[in-house]
Every structure is written in C-alpha cells, then in structure tokens.
Amino acid sequence: MDIITLIAAAISSGTPLLFAVLGGILIERSGIIQLGAEGLMLMGAVLACLMYIRTESLLAAIVVPLAVCGLLGMLHAFLSVTLRTNQIVSGLAMTLFGSGLSAYIGKPISGQPLPGTFPKLDLPWLEGVPAIGAIFAHMDLLTWFSFFLVIALHLYIYRTSWGLHLRALGDNPPTADVMGIPVQLLRYGYVVAGSMLIGLAGADMLLVYSPTWTEGMTAGRGWIAVALIIFARWNPVRALFCAYLFGALDSIGFRIQLTGSEIPSYFLKMIPYIVTILVLMFLGWRNRNKPSGSPESLGTPYIREQRL
C-alpha cells in the first residue's frame, strides 16, 4: 500500500470525524460538555439517507439533517443552559435517543442504495502534479468544505473579537457577562451550530464515505470525536490532523483484511480505537503536571446573579 493511497483513504475516512470534532470544539469552547455526538451523527446519517432516497434531492439530504440536529442541539442547550441540568447526563441521553430513533426510522431503508453519488470538484489541471493530483484532483465538495471550515474556525477563534468572546464563555462566563456579552444567548447559538456540524458529519459519512444506511453505522465514531477534542486540545487545526490519523489507522486495518491476512477482522477494526486510547493515556501522563488546555468553566452551569 503506497503512501498516496493511504493519505487519500485517511482523508476520506477522517472527514466525517473532522466535522464532528469541529462541532464539539465549538460547543465545548462555549463551556458546554457535548457527549451526544454519537446520537447526532446517527441522526444525521439516517435522515440524509431517508431524504435522498425519498426526494432524490441532495439539498434536502443536507438541509434536513442540519435542521433536525440543530433542534436536538437546542434541546441540549435548553437542558444545560436554561435548566442547568447535569450536562453529562443530558449528552448521554442525546446519544441514547439518537441511537434508538435512528434505528427505528432507518429500518425501511436499511441496505437500500442511494439514487446517486455526491458531486466532486474536478480539477484537471492538478492531475499532472505528482502526489497532489492523485489526492486532490477529484475530491468531493464536502471534503473541500471541511478544509475551508478548519481555516475559518481557526481564524474565528484566535483572530477575531467574536472568537475572544467564545473563549471567554468557556473560561470565565461571569467576566464575560460583566463585559456585556450575552452568555446564555451565545451558548445557545454555539451549541446549536456545533450540533449541526455533528449532524453534517453523519450526513457526510452516509453520502460520501459509506453510501448505504445500516443500523449503528457510525461504529462509535461519535465517542472517538469526543476523545479527539481533548487530543486536539480544542484547536481546529490540530483536529484536522487528529481526524486524519484516525482515518489512516481505520484504512490500514481495512486494507490488511483485503490482503487475505489471517488476523481476525474484529481485531483489525479495533486498531484505531486502541491507538486513540493509548495516545490519550500517554498525553495524560506526559501533561499530568501541566494545564489541560480545556476551557476552565467547561461543564459548570452559569447563574447570572454570580459576580466576581
């Protein structure tokens, strides 16, 4: 297996995960824990499949999952921001709800092929460029959008006043409130926007990576996204490399199976998950005496009457 093929496979496999990690970064930067990524990804995938098969419209297959996952994000925000319930419990409930509902509404379309493929951006002038042409000359539009999104979010978080407000929400909401920043309103907005991105991750996985709905098709990638948020230290650019690392490991296991290896497929499928756990353990040990890099008020409900 040559390195160019591996990179292309890593990008293809890692893009859905990248959308989920970017959505989680937005949510957790605002101070809200998001453990519902698995359920939101499954809802995004099943709704994309359902709408594409029923309407044969790619626009509907993208817009409907975004809208529904945005509504689920608003529910999580209502529970976490307004009612100040336990954010971990709320996120786990979102995962259970999304997993169960997606399995139910996906039964009639399970195994059905999509009526078409997702469009690609063809760049024939890149075909003659060694290595780069093989990877980027015929890449789908959602992958190109993920590149743009990484750059845009990085500039937004670290180079704009709105990004400074976002970091203030997660680090010190009382100070942000004193400075006139609408803490609760912005937290609602970021939770909804992040949930829509996680839903887009599921839609991308269905429309581009694995174009057939099967129950539980995300196979725990939502939980990996939660881990990679920590691995990336809440940074969009690092999230890009983390997602593609997981994609590369996933692709290696799949290609080992194609070679006729006698290693059981179950063990090969475990490779990316085991490596993710080991890396997190190593980083935790290496940085045990250093700041974690997480938002300081992550998971702590904010009561407006509190002041410095």
Sequence and secondary structure as in RCSB ss.txt:
>XXXX:A:sequence
MDIITLIAAAISSGTPLLFAVLGGILIERSGIIQLGAEGLMLMGAVLACLMYIRTESLLAAIVVPLAVCGLLGML
HAFLSVTLRTNQIVSGLAMTLFGSGLSAYIGKPISGQPLPGTFPKLDLPWLEGVPAIGAIFAHMDLLTWFSFFLV
IALHLYIYRTSWGLHLRALGDNPPTADVMGIPVQLLRYGYVVAGSMLIGLAGADMLLVYSPTWTEGMTAGRGWIA
VALIIFARWNPVRALFCAYLFGALDSIGFRIQLTGSEIPSYFLKMIPYIVTILVLMFLGWRNRNKPSGSPESLGT
PYIREQRL
>XXXX:A:secstr
  HHHHHHHHHHHHHHHHHHHHHHHHHHHTT     HHHHHHHHHHHHHHHHHHH  HHHHHHHHHHHHHHHHHH
HHIIIIIS   HHHHHHHHHHHHHHHHHHHTGGGTT B SS   EEE GGGTTSTTHHHHHTEEEHHHHHHHHHH
HHHHHHHHHSHHHHHHHHHHH HHHHHHTT  HHHHHHHHHHHHHHHHHHHHHHIIIII  B  TTTTTTHHHHH
HHHHHHTTT HHHHHHHHHHHHHHHHHHHHHHHTT SS HHHHHHHHHHHHHHHHHHHHHHTTTS   S TTTT 
   TT   
